[in-house]
Every structure is written in C-alpha cells, then in structure tokens.
Amino acid sequence: MSRDTFHHCEDSRGHRQVFVNGNKISRVVWADEERGVVCFHPEPLRCHRRGPLRVYSRKLRGKVTVVFNDEAKTK
C-alpha cells in the first residue's frame, strides 16, 4: 500500500513504536492510523487452531499512533 498512514513489517521505512490508546504494543504485524486498527501477535506465540503453519493474531481498535525510532530518540 502506498498510504503514509498504513504501516507493516516489510515496508522498508525502519523500526517504529506503535501505541493504541497510549499503550505500547509489541509484535505488531501491521497498523493503520487512519482507520484505528492494529494487528499483532500476542505473547506467548501460538499456532492458530485452523492451520498448523499460521500464527495466532489479534486486532485492536482505538487511537493508533506510530512513532519512528528516530523521532522517539530526539524527544
């Protein structure tokens, strides 16, 4: 996707921190700031019950904020 508000792990824009309603979320697969949705893998990692090669993931909704690590270091 070419939108600046959509972030995923393979978009080559560097490491970043993702917050939903002010809470930091780790293991994020993708995040959409415009729509307020984040997909992540909760800990501990586990297999999805419908497929042995799929990892269980969850979606969170709320106020999504993405901060690039370069911006976080300067603040």
MDTraj code that builds the backbone (N, CA, C; nanometers):
import mdtraj as md
import numpy as np

residues = "MET SER ARG ASP THR PHE HIS HIS CYS GLU ASP SER ARG GLY HIS ARG GLN VAL PHE VAL ASN GLY ASN LYS ILE SER ARG VAL VAL TRP ALA ASP GLU GLU ARG GLY VAL VAL CYS PHE HIS PRO GLU PRO LEU ARG CYS HIS ARG ARG GLY PRO LEU ARG VAL TYR SER ARG LYS LEU ARG GLY LYS VAL THR VAL VAL PHE ASN ASP GLU ALA LYS THR LYS".split()
xyz = np.array([
    [0.0832, -0.1174, 0.0000],
    [0.0000, 0.0000, 0.0000],
    [0.0881, 0.1243, 0.0000],
    [0.0401, 0.2271, -0.0608],
    [0.1192, 0.3484, -0.0725],
    [0.0756, 0.4577, 0.0253],
    [-0.0196, 0.4286, 0.1122],
    [-0.0652, 0.5298, 0.2080],
    [0.0380, 0.5488, 0.3182],
    [0.0566, 0.6725, 0.3592],
    [0.1523, 0.7018, 0.4661],
    [0.0998, 0.6631, 0.6032],
    [-0.0305, 0.6402, 0.6160],
    [-0.0881, 0.6061, 0.7455],
    [-0.0943, 0.4560, 0.7686],
    [-0.0561, 0.3753, 0.6683],
    [-0.0567, 0.2294, 0.6826],
    [0.0870, 0.1824, 0.6986],
    [0.1138, 0.1081, 0.8064],
    [0.2484, 0.0601, 0.8361],
    [0.2448, -0.0918, 0.8474],
    [0.3447, -0.1589, 0.7884],
    [0.3580, -0.3034, 0.8064],
    [0.5052, -0.3382, 0.8181],
    [0.5317, -0.4621, 0.8566],
    [0.6678, -0.5009, 0.8936],
    [0.7646, -0.5044, 0.7754],
    [0.7174, -0.5089, 0.6521],
    [0.8066, -0.5189, 0.5364],
    [0.7988, -0.3969, 0.4448],
    [0.7664, -0.2802, 0.4970],
    [0.7532, -0.1626, 0.4110],
    [0.8824, -0.0816, 0.3985],
    [0.9912, -0.1267, 0.4595],
    [1.1247, -0.0664, 0.4464],
    [1.1312, 0.0786, 0.4936],
    [1.0496, 0.1145, 0.5918],
    [1.0551, 0.2504, 0.6466],
    [1.1227, 0.2538, 0.7831],
    [1.1795, 0.1431, 0.8260],
    [1.2531, 0.1400, 0.9511],
    [1.1702, 0.0944, 1.0699],
    [1.2386, 0.0852, 1.1836],
    [1.1729, 0.0417, 1.3063],
    [1.0894, 0.1554, 1.3635],
    [0.9802, 0.1180, 1.4293],
    [0.8919, 0.2175, 1.4889],
    [0.8181, 0.1583, 1.6072],
    [0.7622, 0.2443, 1.6888],
    [0.6832, 0.2034, 1.8038],
    [0.5372, 0.2323, 1.7739],
    [0.4499, 0.1392, 1.8145],
    [0.3068, 0.1537, 1.7884],
    [0.2340, 0.1625, 1.9217],
    [0.1457, 0.2610, 1.9333],
    [0.0665, 0.2819, 2.0531],
    [-0.0815, 0.2785, 2.0167],
    [-0.1614, 0.2107, 2.0992],
    [-0.3070, 0.2110, 2.0848],
    [-0.3639, 0.2667, 2.2143],
    [-0.4333, 0.3776, 2.2053],
    [-0.4888, 0.4475, 2.3218],
    [-0.3815, 0.4763, 2.4269],
    [-0.2596, 0.5054, 2.3817],
    [-0.1500, 0.5385, 2.4716],
    [-0.0724, 0.4199, 2.5246],
    [-0.1128, 0.2969, 2.4938],
    [-0.0437, 0.1768, 2.5399],
    [0.0451, 0.1222, 2.4287],
    [0.1730, 0.0973, 2.4623],
    [0.2671, 0.0460, 2.3629],
    [0.2339, -0.0998, 2.3311],
    [0.2311, -0.1337, 2.2024],
    [0.2008, -0.2684, 2.1566],
    [0.3255, -0.3245, 2.0893],
    [0.3670, -0.4446, 2.1287],
    [0.4817, -0.5093, 2.0655],
    [0.4334, -0.6195, 1.9717],
    [0.5230, -0.6680, 1.8880],
    [0.4956, -0.7733, 1.7886],
    [0.3847, -0.7333, 1.6918],
    [0.3902, -0.6109, 1.6444],
    [0.2884, -0.5604, 1.5519],
    [0.3184, -0.6101, 1.4112],
    [0.2163, -0.6635, 1.3441],
    [0.2282, -0.7086, 1.2057],
    [0.1977, -0.5920, 1.1121],
    [0.0873, -0.5227, 1.1360],
    [0.0532, -0.4035, 1.0592],
    [-0.0320, -0.3110, 1.1445],
    [-0.0305, -0.1836, 1.1075],
    [-0.1080, -0.0822, 1.1790],
    [-0.1614, 0.0192, 1.0792],
    [-0.2851, 0.0598, 1.0988],
    [-0.3487, 0.1601, 1.0136],
    [-0.3935, 0.2757, 1.1025],
    [-0.3195, 0.3864, 1.0950],
    [-0.3508, 0.5028, 1.1786],
    [-0.4836, 0.5661, 1.1400],
    [-0.5142, 0.5694, 1.0125],
    [-0.6365, 0.6344, 0.9645],
    [-0.7614, 0.5618, 1.0120],
    [-0.7614, 0.4297, 1.0051],
    [-0.8777, 0.3506, 1.0456],
    [-0.8751, 0.3115, 1.1925],
    [-0.7595, 0.3250, 1.2586],
    [-0.7500, 0.2937, 1.4007],
    [-0.7479, 0.1457, 1.4308],
    [-0.6755, 0.0669, 1.3478],
    [-0.6700, -0.0785, 1.3655],
    [-0.5242, -0.1232, 1.3684],
    [-0.4927, -0.2168, 1.4606],
    [-0.3593, -0.2754, 1.4712],
    [-0.3736, -0.4264, 1.4773],
    [-0.2942, -0.4982, 1.3985],
    [-0.2891, -0.6442, 1.4039],
    [-0.1552, -0.6825, 1.4673],
    [-0.1586, -0.7691, 1.5684],
    [-0.0357, -0.8065, 1.6386],
    [-0.0429, -0.9518, 1.6830],
    [0.0739, -1.0072, 1.7188],
    [0.0835, -1.1425, 1.7725],
    [0.1025, -1.1326, 1.9239],
    [0.0038, -1.1774, 2.0040],
    [0.0189, -1.1701, 2.1494],
    [0.1193, -1.2737, 2.2001],
    [0.1755, -1.2449, 2.3174],
    [0.2677, -1.3399, 2.3801],
    [0.1904, -1.4307, 2.4727],
    [0.2243, -1.5561, 2.4856],
    [0.3236, -1.6300, 2.4081],
    [0.2718, -1.6605, 2.2683],
    [0.3651, -1.6748, 2.1740],
    [0.3259, -1.7101, 2.0377],
    [0.2654, -1.8496, 2.0377],
    [0.1596, -1.8676, 1.9590],
    [0.0973, -1.9991, 1.9495],
    [0.0412, -2.0183, 1.8095],
    [0.0204, -2.1431, 1.7740],
    [-0.0329, -2.1768, 1.6423],
    [-0.1822, -2.1501, 1.6381],
    [-0.2282, -2.1109, 1.5218],
    [-0.3711, -2.0910, 1.5001],
    [-0.4374, -2.2276, 1.4956],
    [-0.5576, -2.2402, 1.5490],
    [-0.6212, -2.3714, 1.5589],
    [-0.6647, -2.4264, 1.4236],
    [-0.6797, -2.3408, 1.3227],
    [-0.7245, -2.3874, 1.1915],
    [-0.6110, -2.4155, 1.0943],
    [-0.4924, -2.3870, 1.1313],
    [-0.3810, -2.4127, 1.0408],
    [-0.2518, -2.4300, 1.1173],
    [-0.1787, -2.5371, 1.0934],
    [-0.0559, -2.5608, 1.1702],
    [0.0557, -2.4619, 1.1368],
    [0.0507, -2.3976, 1.0213],
    [0.1575, -2.3060, 0.9829],
    [0.1176, -2.1590, 0.9968],
    [0.0101, -2.1322, 1.0691],
    [-0.0361, -1.9956, 1.0914],
    [-0.0168, -1.9581, 1.2375],
    [0.0257, -1.8355, 1.2609],
    [0.0445, -1.7855, 1.3969],
    [-0.0807, -1.7083, 1.4372],
    [-0.1262, -1.7314, 1.5602],
    [-0.2452, -1.6643, 1.6130],
    [-0.2201, -1.5143, 1.6209],
    [-0.3148, -1.4349, 1.5751],
    [-0.3022, -1.2896, 1.5817],
    [-0.4332, -1.2287, 1.6303],
    [-0.4240, -1.1058, 1.6783],
    [-0.5415, -1.0327, 1.7266],
    [-0.5406, -0.8936, 1.6667],
    [-0.6574, -0.8313, 1.6671],
    [-0.6695, -0.6937, 1.6194],
    [-0.7196, -0.6061, 1.7329],
    [-0.6600, -0.4895, 1.7439],
    [-0.7024, -0.3895, 1.8414],
    [-0.7540, -0.2677, 1.7666],
    [-0.8531, -0.2026, 1.8238],
    [-0.9085, -0.0812, 1.7646],
    [-0.9002, 0.0318, 1.8662],
    [-0.8762, 0.1506, 1.8167],
    [-0.8667, 0.2675, 1.9029],
    [-0.7851, 0.3764, 1.8361],
    [-0.7329, 0.4680, 1.9164],
    [-0.6482, 0.5766, 1.8650],
    [-0.5086, 0.5209, 1.8442],
    [-0.4685, 0.5041, 1.7184],
    [-0.3391, 0.4444, 1.6840],
    [-0.2392, 0.5554, 1.6543],
    [-0.1228, 0.5460, 1.7202],
    [-0.0140, 0.6402, 1.6978],
    [0.1113, 0.5611, 1.6660],
    [0.1794, 0.5977, 1.5576],
    [0.3032, 0.5310, 1.5177],
    [0.4160, 0.6323, 1.5272],
    [0.5214, 0.5964, 1.6020],
    [0.6364, 0.6845, 1.6207],
    [0.7591, 0.6115, 1.5688],
    [0.8278, 0.6721, 1.4716],
    [0.9512, 0.6141, 1.4211],
    [1.0586, 0.6266, 1.5282],
    [1.1516, 0.5311, 1.5340],
    [1.2535, 0.5313, 1.6386],
    [1.3424, 0.6547, 1.6317],
    [1.3650, 0.7105, 1.5129],
    [1.4442, 0.8330, 1.5024],
    [1.3755, 0.9482, 1.5740],
    [1.2435, 0.9574, 1.5627],
    [1.1680, 1.0632, 1.6296],
    [1.1628, 1.0406, 1.7800],
    [1.1578, 0.9142, 1.8224],
    [1.1494, 0.8835, 1.9652],
    [1.2798, 0.9194, 2.0360],
    [1.3947, 0.9048, 1.9680],
    [1.5234, 0.9346, 2.0300],
    [1.5445, 1.0840, 2.0484],
    [1.4881, 1.1646, 1.9595],
    [1.5092, 1.3090, 1.9694],
    [1.4181, 1.3749, 2.0712],
    [1.3120, 1.3081, 2.1137],
    [1.2186, 1.3677, 2.2101],
    [1.2652, 1.3496, 2.3512],
])
top = md.Topology()
chain = top.add_chain()
for i, resn in enumerate(residues, 1):
    res = top.add_residue(resn, chain, resSeq=i)
    for name in ("N", "CA", "C"):
        top.add_atom(name, md.element.get_by_symbol(name[0]), res)
traj = md.Trajectory(xyz[None], top)
